[in-house]
Amino acid sequence: MIEVVNMHKRYRLRNVLNGVSFTAEKGQVTCLIGVNGAGKSTVLKAIMGLTPMSKGTVRIDGRARERETYEKVAFIPDHLTMPSYMKLSEGLRFMADFYQSWNQARAGELMKFFRLDTSERVGNLSKGTAAKYNLVIGLAQDTDYVLMDEPFSGIDLFSRESIAEVFSTDLIDGRGVLLTTHEVGEIEHLLDKAVLLSHGTVAKEFQCEQVRSEEGKSVVDVMREVLWV
Amino acid sequence: MNRYLKLLHMEIHRFRYILAGLMAITAAVQIGVIIRTLVREVAKRKEDILNHQSIDVGSALFPSGKLSFASTMFGIQFWFALPILLSIAVLGLYIFLIWYRDWFGRHTFVYRLLLLPTARRNIYLAKATAILAFILGMLAFQLLLLPVENVIFNLIVPAEMREASYFADVIAANQALPFLLPQNFDQFVFSYGLGFSAVLAVFTAILLERSYRRLGILYAILYLIACAAAVIILPVSNQTYFNPSAYLYPEEFFMIEMVIFALVVASSVWLGFRLLAKKITV
């Protein structure tokens, strides 16, 4: 389980996060939801140690972040993080060189699934193709958790469909997924849990299925109630 | 393979074309100017033989009338030093770019570097070692180039017009080379110790800026001023290595400066490791 406890972050004299606490369980898809600037990406970056917290704790399966965490948790940022000069095949080799959790066979499957050409250079990829390759880099690791920052941002309908399709395959099955997205409506059926962020704090945390069956509301309905005030 | 070595390999691989380009420019300019100068000098002497039946045509540069490799080096100061200065400028610029290239552009590679399952100090050490390897690589290349240039000298200049010279004279003849290749070991350790402490201090300044952004620029400037002050405090108080009336013996001055370099290196490395591990932000 990923536990975020009382996370604070101050940036340019402003409290971006003001005591954020929530959990993301293994085997579930948890979505961090909030309006622009709510601090969703900052939470993911702070979990991965890419930006320091002013205060707070992050625990992964009960342990503080350490170097082995990066073998256990994959992070897929909102943009590709491989240098432009690299060929896609070189990017895969880089990952295989550095990560013990790298699964070459799975990487091959994903490259085929997204119809990516290994001889292409990273710098020449379109936004949609880069997003798919980004997903390959993150999902081909045998990790317990995957963190995704806006995996559907700015890409076309067909690319979105093929990325969403990944969520219903065994590539995700059994792992804990924590993602941020603005396209909640499109992937609502895939979500197990939602965490609504507002004014730097968790406004509501709920199981999507429970809200659907008990209150007859969709995630978007709850978002409107909580965030649109 | 150890992840530090993999990172080092990657850093060297990323700079390989620029390094090869600098080596090619250095070789082309130096060899080109040597060939041009020698061909002209030899032709002048051959013409004089035809006119006067003698090669005794002394000049300020070649008083005996014969050509020596050392004198040739003295005569081509500017063009010989130009590629060296260019290489120093490019390497100096790359001390900044080796960090900033990972932050800027469409695909920010620093995310991937910081997410590697290895101690973050390896990123710092790989970049520092890469810079050291580039500097020593260029130096080694220049050292290899000198005998090649000597061979070219021997091929162009006929034996009867040639005067032998020592390599120490060749290095001393050019103003740029004694700085790159000091003739005594203490001076070598001093110059390269100073250079490497400066590189590490700049690394730490860059990490301060990357960690605290706008406020970090101020911290970085203050840190560099503090390091520079520590290093120049002795020379400013006239306690230099070369000053015979200084209070300190040259050996004492040398030892104290070495300790100061070691302190600058230790504080830069410690702070750099700490910033990378705890404060860096993408």
Interface residues (C-beta under 8 A of the other chain):
Chain A: K45 M48 G49 L50 T51 P52 R67 E68 T69 Y70 E71 F75 P77 H79 L80 T81 M82 P83 S84 Y85 F94 D97 F98 Y99 Q100 S101 V122 G123 A130
Chain B: M1 R3 K6 M10 R14 G105 R106 H107 T108 F109 V110 Y111 R112 L114 L115 L116 P117 T118 A119 K278 K279 I280 T281 V282
